[in-house]
């Protein structure tokens, strides 16, 4: 596993459905080898009705992707 992948750096997705997209890393989970990349792999999440959200809603948020599917942006240019 690469030590070059850290929170806050710009990365490019090199494999999968979102190949070619760029974004910043929001979270790195080293135990599961997953990363959360800003605006990549968006999923829809249903929220239950609550006191804060009386109607309930559908929100879009990022889902994690495998760390091997991303590459630092400065290395991708070469």
Rosetta blueprint (number, residue, H / E / L):
1 X L
2 X L
3 X L
4 X L
5 X L
6 X L
7 X L
8 X L
9 X L
10 X E
11 X E
12 X E
13 X E
14 X L
15 X L
16 X L
17 X L
18 X L
19 X L
20 X L
21 X L
22 X E
23 X E
24 X E
25 X E
26 X E
27 X E
28 X E
29 X E
30 X L
31 X L
32 X L
33 X L
34 X E
35 X E
36 X E
37 X E
38 X L
39 X L
40 X L
41 X L
42 X E
43 X E
44 X E
45 X E
46 X E
47 X E
48 X L
49 X L
50 X L
51 X L
52 X L
53 X L
54 X L
55 X L
56 X L
57 X E
58 X E
59 X E
60 X E
61 X E
62 X E
63 X L
64 X L
65 X E
66 X E
67 X H
68 X H
69 X H
70 X E
71 X E
72 X E
73 X H
74 X H
75 X H
76 X H
77 X L
78 X L
